[in-house]
Amino acid sequence: MMPAARGLTITERINRLDWQSILEAVNAEGFATVPPLLSAQECSELRLMYGVRERFRSRVEMARFRFGVGEYKYFAAPLPPIVAELRCSLYRCVVPVANHWMKVLRSGIRFPPTLDDFLDQCRRSGQNKPTPLLLRYEAGGYNCLHQDLYGEVVFPLQFTFMLSRRNVDYSGGEFLMLEQRPRAQSKCEAISLDLGAAVLFATRYRPVRGTRGFHRVTLRHGLSRVHSGQRFALGIIFHDAK
């Protein structure tokens, strides 16, 4: 049953998720799927926002920069309430893992317990542009493997929410995660999401235990080719951009 139960706020739904299992998965693999969190109506409302120019600070045509085929738009401040609540509540759930990763990798970086305090860190580094975004792909669209890095301050985890119905609104278009393992061939995962569901994944690297302790393993994400229809997704990135 969809956790986006009638009468529950976004934060209440987030708090009902099995975070122990989700965080165990992201620790083990660098990504984890999250069951449907957004209702069909909320997904529709987010899709419709794509056509409202005032909601966004910039639009990117991916082919122009050889990023792939498709386009995306970064939300302007203030963020829509649903996006702001997702970003704030999800941050609190994943910041313990982010700090654990920094600790085992012997990094001096630590992330504060609230999103507001973390965004203060971003602003002190000149990063003050919101990064949550909507992505739209038509048939033939795809996204090259990449990392979402916008400045010196980078939060190590992020989310992508599916806003379209797989095999109804679109076909193809699997979310891709590539792990570049040291002294070994790379490993790729293709992830399909239901409407309102999400994937939590490493922004640029994750810790992996080796014979001499933990080391960094680099990850990139992208999208396989959309075969038909139209695919919308919401990206929740915690660090802001310059």
N, C-alpha and C positions, 0 to 999 in steps of 0.2 A: 504494500500500500504506500502511496506517495506520502513522504513525511510532510509535504506542504498541506497539512490538514487545515480545514476551514477554521478560522478564528485564531490561529496561531500567528504570531509575528515572525518575521524572518529570524530574529535572534532566538526565539523560542524553538523554532525548527532546527536551527543550527545546534542548539544545546542538546537536542534530543538525539543527535547522530551518535553513532558508536565511534567516538574519537579514538579510543584505544586501538581498535582494529585499523582505522584509517591511518593513524600515525605509525603503527607497526609496519604497515605496508609501505608507506613512503620511506621509512628508514631502511627497509629491506631492498626496495627496488628503485627508489628515486621518484616514484609516482604512486598515486592511489586513486581509485574511482570513488566518487561520493554519490550515493543514491539520490533520486530526484528530490530536489530541495525547493525549486521554484514551481509554482502552479502553471498550468497551461495559460491562464489569463495573464499572469505576470510575464511569461515568456512572450506572449503576443504584444503586451504593452511595451516591452523592451524593443522588440522588432520594429514596432511603429515609430519609436523614437528616432530610428535611423534617418527618417525623412525630415526631421525637425532641425533645421540648420542651427538654431540658437542653442541647442543642447551641446554643441561640440566646439572645440577649439581648433581642430585641424582634421584634414582628410588626406589619406595616403592612397594613391593608386600604386599597387604593388609592382605591376609590370614596369612602370617608369624607373624604378630603382633596382629592378631585377630581383625582387624579393619573392616573386611568384606571379600568380594571376588572381586578382581579386582586389578588394579595397577594405580599408578600415578607417574608423573615426575615433579620435580621442575625445572623451567627454570634457567639457569646460567646467570650471568651478562656478557655482557650487554643484556638486554631483547630484543627480536625481536621488531622491530619498532611498529607493530600493538599492541602488548601487552603493551609496554611502553606508547603509546599514550592513550590507554584505561585507564590505571592505573592513569595517570596524570590528564586527563580530568574528569574522573569520581570522583576522589578525590575532586576536586574543587566544584562539584555539591552536594556532600553529607556531606562535612565538616560542613556546618551550622547546619544540624540535629545532627551530632555527638556532637557539642558543646552545642546545646540546651539540649540534653540528659544529659550531664555532669552537666549543670546548674541546671536543675530541680531535679536531684538526689543529689544536694549539694556536688558535687565532685569538688575538686580544679583543676582537669585535664582540660586543654584546648588544642585544636589541632590547629596548625598554618594553614594559608590559602592555602599554597602550599604543594604539595607532597614532593618536595625536602627538605623543612624545616622540615617536619615530619620525613623523613628518616634520617635526621641529628640527631633527637632525638633518633631514633632507634639505630644508630651507637654509640651514647654516652652511651647506655645501653648494648653494646656488640652485638647488633642484626644487622648483616650486610649481611646476606644471603637472596637473593630474594625468595619470597614465591609464586608468580604467578605460576600456575601449569596446566598441562593437565592431565585429568583423562580418563581412558579407561576401559570399562566394556564389557565382553562377556555375552552370555546367562548364567543365573545362578548367575551373579554377583550382589552385593549389597554393601551398605556402612552403617555401624552401626552409630547410632546417636552420634554426637560428637561436639566439638568446636575446632576451629583452633587457638590455642594459642601457641605462640612460644617464649615467653619471658615476661619481665615485661611490656613492651610497647605494648599495644593492641588497634587497632582502632576498634570502635564498630560496623562497618558496612562492608560488603563485597558483592561481586557479583559472580554469576555463569552463564556462557553463554553456551547455547546449540549449539553443533557443528554437530549434527546428526539429521536426519529427523525422527520424531516420527511416528511410524506405517509404516515406509518404511525401514529405516536402522535398526530399533530396535523396540521392543514392551516392555511394562512394564516400569520399571526404572523411576518412578515418584520421583521428588525431595520432600523430607519430611522436615517439620518443626514441632518440638515438643516444646510446651510452658508448662513449669512446674509452674502452678499457686499455690500460697500459700494457704494452707487450702482448696484445691479443687483438683479434678482430673485433670490430664494433658490433654491438647488439642493438636491434631495433624492435620496438613494440608498436603495434597498430591497435588503437583503442576506439571502440564505438560507444557512444553515449546516448542514452534515452533523453527525451525531452525533459528539461529542468534539472538533469543530472550534471555532474561536474567531474573534472579531473584535477587533482592537486599534484603539482610536480615541481622538481628542482629547477630553479631559474638558470643556474650555470654549472653547478657541481654538487656532489654529495660525498660524504665520507664513506669509505669502504675499508674494512679491517683487512690488513695483510699480515705477513709474517713479522713485520717490524712495526706494528701498530697501524693506525689509520692513515690513509692517503686520500687525496682528492681524485674523483672520477668525473670527467666532464660530460655534461648532457646538453643536447640540443633538442628542440621540438619543432614540429611543422605540421603540415596537413597533406594527405594524399589527394589525388585528383578527384574532384567532384564529377560524377558521371552524368547526373541529371538533376534538374530542379534548382532550388536556391537554399543555401545553408547560412544561418546566422549563429553567431556565438558571442558571448560576453567574456571579456578578459578582465580579471581582477588582479592587478599588479599593485604591490604595496608601496614600493618606492616611487617617488615622483621624478620628473625629468627636468633637465636644464632648459 
